[in-house]
Structures are given as C-alpha cells and as structure tokens.
C-alpha cells in the first residue's frame, strides 16, 4: 500500500489524480468511502480525474462514459470495457492505495 494523501484533503465527490508507482489513479471520496480507479478511460484513454462524479459514478469528460466507483464497470456508452478498481485503506487519517490489488 502506498500513501496517496490525507483523508482531509479529499472533498466529497471531487476526483483527485495521483501517481502510484507509475500508475495513474483517480481517488474519489464518496461520503465515508474512498474509491481508487485507474485514471484512464477505457474508451478514449483520457484522464477520468478531469471528469466529474455523478450519482452514476465518475464521468469521462470527453465522450460521457460513466464508470461505477465500486466495480469500474461502464454504465453508459461509448465505453464497454471496465477500468481497474484498486484496494484502498484509510489508516490514521491517511489514504493508501494498492495498485497490485485489482478488485474487479
């Protein structure tokens, strides 16, 4: 697990881009939960962190595909392939991500 930020730095529903050992990751706080996904849209290979979080998940700014924060599965076209979801841990007020632990 790699420390990526303090929990207090994450605003609810605001995506944050981080680099974890060379892997681009988008971290999103959703209430009491924190999610980490591969920060590359599976359709257009652009940063998901530049999009916005909606009730459906994180929306790609380029073509509007939306990815579920828990599963990485797209729930709107044009994307048809999921993005990786990584293990997240919150300890002592810090957020840790493990890009070797893909959850989907």
N, C-alpha and C positions, 0 to 999 in steps of 0.2 A: 504494500500500500504506500502511496505517495501523497504527502500533504499537498493540497492544491490551494487552500485558502482557509480563512476563518469563517465559521458559520455566520457570524455577524456581518460579514462582507456581502453576503448573498441577500438580495432583495427578492421577496416573493414574486415569482413569475417573470423574473428578469434573467435571461440567459447570460452566462459568463463563459468566455472562451479561455481555456487553459491548455498548456502543453504538458503531457505526462510522458516523460522519457521518449520524446519524439512523436507521440501520438496526439493529434488534435482532439480535444474533448470539450464538449459543452456541458456545463453544470447548471442545473436548474433547481431552485428551491420551490417546493410546492407545499406550502403550509409547514407541517412538521417533517416532511420527507424531502430528501435530496436525491436527485437523479443525475446520472452521468451517461452521456451517449457519445458515440463517435461524431465529431463535429464536421462531418462531410455528408451532404445529401447523397443518397444512393442513386438518385436520378440525374442530377446535374453537377455533382462534385463541387458544390459551393458550401460555404460555412453556414451551418444551421444556426450558429450563435448570432448571426446577423438578422435572423428572423424574429418572430415574436411567439410567445407562449399563449395559446388559446385554450378553451375548455377541451379541445380535441387532442392537444399535445403541443409540440413545437413545430411551427410552420416555416417551411423554406421560403425565403423572401423572393426567390427567382420565379418559381412556377406554382407555388402554393401547396405543394405536397405537405401533409401534416403527419408527424410521427408520434406514436404513443410514447409517453415518457417512461413507462414501465417495461414495455416489450420491444420498443424500437420499430414496431410494425407500422407501415404506412396505412393511414385510414382515409386517404384521398389521393387521387391521381394527380400527376402522372407517375409518381414513384410506385413501383411494385415490389421492390426489394427492401427488407428492413435494414436499419442501421444497428450496429452493435451497441448493446447496453452493458455498462461496466459496473462492477461491485463498488459500492460506496459505504463508507463508515464515517460516523461522526463521533469523535472522542475528544473530551476536554475542550469543547468549543471549536475544534478544527475539523475540516472536511478532508477525507482521504479517499483516493480513487485507485483501484487496481485494474489496469488495462489488460492484465493477463487473465483476469476472471471475467469472461464474457458470459452474461446471464441469459442470452437468447440464442 
